[in-house]
Amino acid sequence: MPDGSATVSAFLALGSNLGDRLEHLRRAVGLLNLEDGVRVVRSSRVYETAPVGPPQPDFLNAVIEVATTLAARDLLRACLGVEQAMGRVRRERWGPRIIDVDVLTYDDERIDEVDLIVPHPRMHERAFVLVPLLELTSDPMLPDGARVADLRTADDAVSDVRAVAPPLPVPS
């Protein structure tokens, strides 16, 4: 873990399916970049995907890479703070949301705590995470030591992930 001066790379998943979805993703990038100890490095393209869970509007999703001096738990707090600042309300599991910000990876660390599991425990099951993540890194750390080459993703799952916008702007 960083000691306040060491910088690590982390990948974060962003999703929105309420209101101006693209603007919500852009705003989340800007707010994350304003967090002390977080610098947004780059973004995948933006993808539209069908929701997982109850009936609701389609999502826009992207993955961003950040350079951070924050410990993993503090990075999670920063992500939750952005969600709160943007008005996210948690009513039902996998329900509609203005913004969702998930920590996918944190350097090469494996963390298994009650409210923080890294790599994200379901990221390898979700094409809407893997497709944009693979734009940024060819061999991401996956749960249980799995490698991308070993995954079997249904062709229809990947085809349901549609690129709709260029990478999100990264503040300079």
VMD Tcl script that draws the C-alpha trace (Angstrom):
set ca {
  {0.00 0.00 0.00}
  {1.18 3.51 -0.68}
  {2.69 5.35 2.22}
  {1.43 8.73 1.07}
  {4.27 9.20 -1.41}
  {4.32 5.98 -3.46}
  {1.96 5.97 -6.41}
  {0.08 2.91 -7.60}
  {-2.17 2.27 -10.58}
  {-5.81 1.32 -10.10}
  {-8.66 0.71 -12.50}
  {-12.16 1.98 -11.72}
  {-15.43 1.08 -13.45}
  {-17.97 3.85 -14.05}
  {-21.62 3.32 -14.90}
  {-24.76 5.43 -15.21}
  {-28.29 4.74 -16.41}
  {-30.31 7.73 -15.21}
  {-30.54 11.23 -16.63}
  {-27.71 12.52 -18.83}
  {-25.64 9.35 -18.55}
  {-22.64 10.61 -20.53}
  {-22.47 13.83 -18.55}
  {-22.64 11.84 -15.29}
  {-19.61 9.79 -16.39}
  {-17.72 12.96 -17.35}
  {-18.57 14.61 -14.03}
  {-17.43 11.54 -12.08}
  {-14.05 11.66 -13.84}
  {-13.70 15.34 -12.95}
  {-14.68 14.81 -9.31}
  {-12.33 11.83 -8.93}
  {-9.49 13.91 -10.35}
  {-10.18 16.58 -7.71}
  {-9.68 14.08 -4.88}
  {-6.38 14.51 -3.04}
  {-4.10 11.64 -3.97}
  {-6.01 10.68 -7.14}
  {-5.05 11.56 -10.72}
  {-7.08 10.23 -13.63}
  {-4.61 8.94 -16.23}
  {-6.81 7.71 -19.08}
  {-10.21 6.38 -20.03}
  {-11.65 3.66 -22.21}
  {-14.29 4.47 -24.76}
  {-17.86 4.66 -23.46}
  {-20.10 1.63 -24.00}
  {-23.84 1.13 -23.82}
  {-25.06 -2.09 -22.25}
  {-28.23 -3.74 -21.06}
  {-28.68 -3.65 -17.29}
  {-28.04 -6.49 -14.87}
  {-30.85 -6.82 -12.33}
  {-34.39 -5.45 -12.33}
  {-35.95 -3.82 -15.42}
  {-34.39 -0.39 -15.95}
  {-32.78 1.81 -18.64}
  {-29.56 0.78 -20.42}
  {-26.24 1.79 -18.90}
  {-23.32 3.76 -20.20}
  {-20.08 2.24 -18.88}
  {-16.39 3.10 -19.03}
  {-13.23 2.13 -17.21}
  {-10.63 4.65 -16.10}
  {-7.08 4.23 -14.89}
  {-6.01 6.35 -11.94}
  {-2.65 6.94 -10.35}
  {-3.11 7.20 -6.60}
  {-1.19 7.66 -3.40}
  {-4.25 6.62 -1.41}
  {-4.50 3.27 0.33}
  {-7.11 0.99 -1.28}
  {-9.69 1.66 1.44}
  {-9.21 5.42 1.04}
  {-9.62 5.10 -2.73}
  {-12.90 3.26 -2.11}
  {-13.98 6.10 0.22}
  {-13.15 8.61 -2.53}
  {-15.28 6.63 -5.00}
  {-18.20 6.48 -2.57}
  {-17.78 10.21 -1.91}
  {-18.13 10.94 -5.63}
  {-21.27 8.80 -5.77}
  {-22.71 10.68 -2.80}
  {-21.77 14.10 -4.21}
  {-23.56 13.21 -7.43}
  {-26.73 12.16 -5.59}
  {-26.60 8.38 -5.83}
  {-29.40 6.74 -3.86}
  {-29.15 3.03 -3.03}
  {-32.69 1.66 -3.05}
  {-32.32 -1.82 -4.50}
  {-29.43 -4.08 -5.34}
  {-28.36 -3.65 -8.98}
  {-31.06 -0.99 -9.38}
  {-30.89 2.15 -11.52}
  {-28.34 4.76 -10.56}
  {-27.01 8.18 -11.48}
  {-23.46 6.93 -11.01}
  {-21.66 3.83 -9.91}
  {-17.92 3.85 -9.25}
  {-16.27 0.50 -8.46}
  {-12.65 -0.30 -7.66}
  {-11.70 -3.09 -10.07}
  {-7.99 -3.44 -9.34}
  {-5.50 -1.78 -7.03}
  {-1.95 -2.33 -8.27}
  {-1.31 -6.09 -8.01}
  {-2.87 -6.38 -4.57}
  {-5.47 -8.90 -3.48}
  {-7.76 -7.59 -0.78}
  {-10.56 -9.58 0.82}
  {-12.42 -7.58 3.45}
  {-16.12 -7.35 4.25}
  {-16.73 -4.22 2.15}
  {-13.68 -4.21 -0.15}
  {-12.71 -7.09 -2.41}
  {-10.00 -6.48 -5.01}
  {-9.84 -7.53 -7.77}
  {-13.57 -6.88 -8.03}
  {-15.20 -10.30 -7.45}
  {-17.56 -10.26 -10.45}
  {-15.60 -8.24 -13.01}
  {-14.60 -11.31 -15.02}
  {-18.29 -12.24 -15.43}
  {-19.28 -8.88 -16.91}
  {-18.49 -8.01 -20.50}
  {-19.47 -4.40 -19.77}
  {-16.44 -4.25 -17.45}
  {-14.01 -6.48 -19.33}
  {-14.43 -4.90 -22.77}
  {-13.50 -1.36 -21.65}
  {-10.87 -2.66 -19.20}
  {-9.12 -4.56 -21.99}
  {-8.76 -1.28 -23.91}
  {-6.50 -0.07 -21.10}
  {-4.62 -3.21 -20.08}
  {-4.14 -6.46 -21.94}
  {-3.76 -8.69 -18.90}
  {-5.62 -7.30 -15.87}
  {-5.52 -9.02 -12.50}
  {-8.72 -11.04 -12.17}
  {-10.31 -12.76 -9.16}
  {-8.86 -16.11 -8.11}
  {-5.78 -15.62 -10.28}
  {-7.74 -16.16 -13.51}
  {-6.25 -14.80 -16.73}
  {-8.25 -13.18 -19.52}
  {-7.06 -15.84 -21.99}
  {-8.70 -18.50 -19.80}
  {-12.13 -16.85 -19.75}
  {-14.98 -18.19 -21.82}
  {-17.29 -15.30 -22.66}
  {-20.40 -15.93 -24.68}
  {-20.25 -14.15 -28.04}
  {-23.67 -12.60 -27.45}
  {-22.49 -11.08 -24.14}
  {-19.66 -9.26 -25.89}
  {-21.86 -8.18 -28.81}
  {-24.26 -6.58 -26.32}
  {-21.49 -4.15 -25.33}
  {-21.73 -1.33 -27.89}
  {-19.19 1.52 -28.19}
  {-21.12 4.79 -28.27}
  {-18.61 7.54 -27.42}
  {-14.88 8.23 -27.42}
  {-12.83 8.04 -24.21}
  {-13.96 10.37 -21.44}
  {-11.98 13.61 -21.21}
  {-9.15 13.41 -18.69}
  {-8.47 16.65 -16.78}
  {-4.97 18.00 -17.24}
}
mol new
graphics top color blue
foreach p $ca { graphics top sphere $p radius 0.5 }
foreach p [lrange $ca 0 end-1] q [lrange $ca 1 end] { graphics top cylinder $p $q radius 0.2 }
display resetview
